[in-house]
Amino acid sequence: SDLDKVYWRIIQSGNFKEPDRVPIWDYIDNKSIYDYFAQGETDYDKGMVSVYHGLGIDLCRGYGASYSENDDGKLAENGTHRISGCTCWEVQKPIKKLDDLAGYQIPEMTDREVDEYVETVRKQIKKFAPLTMFVPGGGCGFHHTYGLMGQTLFSYAIYDAPEEIRRIMGQANRVFRQIAEGIAKARLSPFFFIGDDIAYKNGLLFSPYFLRTTFIPCLKNVTEP
């Protein structure tokens, strides 16, 4: 059936075998597309399911809020984000200077928090099935760490506060490991998304040595479960 085709298209591709076509994978946060496919749906999550199904997208790793051109310049997320180009961007970072690094902590998730996250993913999988596979995940802690302060400060901190960078990254990695373990234990999905940015199309953002000693161990730890 067409429903079986979606699942096996994804599984075949994930096992490096030739499917009927390449699975489509995208992150949607476009208000015009949402309005067209959701057709007045007031529940944003239900509306997004209609968007993914309507576009024929095979996999969803999440989606963003949708903004119109009239929203440009407005603040969001308690003033830490600004809407620009119909997209929401973080403009106030939690870590603003090198001195902030020493006191910054990322606590472990409690068992209850892990269970709540797993249950949220379970509901999302059920909502999107069977036409779209919802894929849990997030990162391995590397991207999250430099996202806390921005690329410029992070680049200074690599040399001026390397111990603090590695400590914070280790804490972030531990949280993502908890998430990965929760998903693996519940056997919710054959895939786990890790979307840490380490390069642009013309080259790496960081040196190979730095990535080998930070990103690669973080990635290995989260993929182990």
N, C-alpha and C positions, 0 to 999 in steps of 0.2 A: 504494500500500500504506500501512498504518498507519505504517511506518517512514519513508516519504517524507513523510507528513503532518507528522511532527515537524520534520524539517529545513525544509520549505517554510513551515511555520507561523512558524518563527523568522526565516527569510530575508525573508518577506513583511513581517513586523512591523518588522524592521530597516530595511526600505526604505520604511516609512510607507505600506504597503498593507494592505488588509483581509485578515487570515488567516481560517481557519475558526473560530478562537477566539484569545484573547490567550494568548501563551506564559506558562507558569508558571515562576517564577524564585524560588529560595529558598536560604537558608543554614541547614543543619540541624545542631543540636548537642544533640539531645534523646534522653536515654537510653531513655525509655519507647518512643519511636518506633523507635529503633534496635533494641531488643530484640524488638519485635514483628515487624519486617520482616527483620532479619538472622537470626533464629531459630538462635542459637547459633554463628554464624560467628565464628571466632577471628581471622581477618584483618580488621581494622577497616575498611580501605579497600574490600575486597570487600563487607563488610557494608553500607557506605554506598552502594555501587552498588545493592544490593538495596533500600535505603530510597528512593532517588530514583526507581528504576523502579517500585517498589510504589506510591508516592504519585503517579506520573504527572507528575513535575516535568520540564519540558522543558530547562531550563538549570541548570548548576551552576558556580558560580565558586569553589567550595571549601566546606569544612565544618569544624566544630570537633570537639574531643573531647567525649564525652558523660559526664555525671556524674549520680550519684543524689543524693537528699536526704541520704543518710548521709555524703556527701563534703563537705557544707557546713562551711566553716571550715578545711578542710585547705589547706596550701600546695602549690603546684605550680611547675614551671619553676625549680627550684633556689631556691625561696623568694621569687621576684619576683612571683608571682601567688597569688591566694587564690580558692578556690571558694566562690561565694555564689549562692544561688538556682539551683543546678544549672548555673552558668555560671562560667567562669574569667576573673578580672579582674586586670589588672596593678596591683600595689600598691607596687612599688618601681621608680621611674623611673630611667633611666640618668643623666639630668641633674636634679639635685636643687636647685641654686641658680644664680643668675646667673653666679657665678664659674666654674662648670663649663662654660659655653658655649665659652669661648676654647680649651680644650684638646680639645673633642670633634670627632672626625673620622669621616666615613663614607667608607671607601675605595671606589674603583671596583671593579667585579667583574672578575676575570680572564676571559680568553677561555674557559678551561676551566670556570669557574663558570657562565658564560652557557650553554655547551654542555650542562652537567649539568642546568641548570634547564630548558632546552628539551626535553631527553630525558625529564625527569620529567613535563612537561606532555604530551608525546607519549604516554606510557604512560597517563596519566589520561584523555586523550581516547579512547584505545582501550578502556579499561575501561568507560567510561560509554556509548560508542556501541553501538547507534544510537538507543536510546530517550531518551537524555539527552545534550545537547551540553555538554561541559566547556569552560568559557571561561577562558582564561588572563588574567592581569593582576594588579592589586594597588592601584596608586595612581599619583600623579604627584609625590609628595614633600612636598606641603603638609601633609596629615594626618599623615604619618609624622613630620614635624618637631615638630608640637605634641604628638604622642603620646610623644615622647621625654622630655617634661618635665611634661605635663599642662596643662590650659587656664589655670589661675591663673598659673603661672610664665610661660607663653608670653605671656599678655596683658601682664605686666609687661615682658618682654623685648622685645616689639614696640617699646616706647618707650625702654627703658633700654639695650638692646643690639641695635639694629636691624641693624647690620652682621653680627654673629655669626648672627643668625636667618637672614638672607639667604644667608650663606655655607653654613650647615648645610643649608638648604633646597635650595640649588643642588647640593650634593653628593648629597642624597637624590634629587633630580630626575634627576641624571646616571645613577644606578643604575637607576631605573625606565625611563629612556630606553634603557639597554643591554638591559634585559629586553624592552622593546617591539621593539627592533631585531632581537633574536634570534628572537622569535616571528614577526615579519613576514618575515624572511629565510627561515625554515623553512616559511612559509605553512601554519601549523598550524590557524588558525582565522579565520573571517570577522569575529570580534569580539575586542575586548580590553577587559577590565573595568578601570575606574578608579572607586574608591569613596571618594574623599576627602570627608569631611563638612564642609560650609561653612555649614550652616543647620539650624534646626529648623523645625517647621511654622509657627511664629509669627514668624519673621524670621531674619536673618543672624546668624552667630556673630561676624562681624568686619565692619568698615566696607567699603562698596563700593570705596573708594579702595584700601584695603589689599589686597583681593582682586584688583583690577585690576592691581596692581603685583607681586603674588606668585603667587597661585593661577592666574590666567589664563595668564601666561607658562609656568608649569610644565605646565599642562594642554596647551597648544599644543605644547610641546616633545615630550611623550610621545606625543601622537596623530599627530605628523608621519610616523613610519615607516609 
